[in-house]
Amino acid sequence: MLVNFIRTAVAHKAAQFNVDKRAVTAIEYALIAALIAVVIIAAVTSLGKGVSNTFNSVASEL
């Protein structure tokens, strides 16, 4: 009887561990997506300033 209880408890903990691993994977993917978004925003901001300066210098030459 005690052996069955321990076996059931261990099986339950193992099942919870598998659920936790999926949650950790989802969090890792979310962090990667956030990092990619930050890099894209930084690149667009930097390129936007350069393009703006180019258009302003072309406009002043006209």
C-alpha positions in Angstrom: 0.0 0.0 0.0 2.8 2.4 0.9 4.7 1.4 -2.3 1.6 2.3 -4.4 1.3 5.6 -2.7 5.0 6.4 -3.3 4.7 5.2 -6.9 1.7 7.4 -7.5 3.4 10.5 -5.9 6.5 10.0 -8.0 4.4 9.7 -11.1 2.5 12.8 -10.3 5.7 14.8 -9.7 7.1 13.5 -13.0 4.0 14.7 -14.8 4.3 18.1 -13.2 7.9 18.3 -14.2 7.0 17.7 -17.9 4.5 20.5 -17.8 7.0 22.8 -16.2 9.5 22.0 -19.0 7.0 23.1 -21.6 6.4 26.4 -19.7 10.1 27.0 -19.5 10.4 26.5 -23.3 7.6 28.9 -24.0 9.3 31.5 -21.8 12.6 31.0 -23.6 10.9 31.5 -26.9 9.2 34.7 -25.6 12.6 36.0 -24.5 14.2 35.3 -27.8 11.3 37.0 -29.6 11.6 40.0 -27.4 15.4 40.2 -28.0 14.8 40.0 -31.8 12.2 42.8 -31.5 14.7 45.0 -29.6 17.3 44.5 -32.3 14.9 45.2 -35.1 13.7 48.4 -33.4 17.3 49.6 -32.8 18.1 48.9 -36.5 15.1 50.7 -37.8 15.7 53.7 -35.6 19.3 53.9 -36.7 18.4 53.5 -40.4 15.5 55.9 -40.1 17.8 58.7 -38.9 20.2 58.0 -41.7 17.5 58.0 -44.4 16.0 61.2 -42.9 19.3 62.9 -43.1 19.8 61.8 -46.7 16.3 63.1 -47.7 16.9 66.4 -45.9 20.3 66.9 -47.7 18.7 66.1 -51.1 15.8 68.5 -50.3 18.2 71.3 -49.4 20.2 70.8 -52.6 17.0 71.1 -54.7 
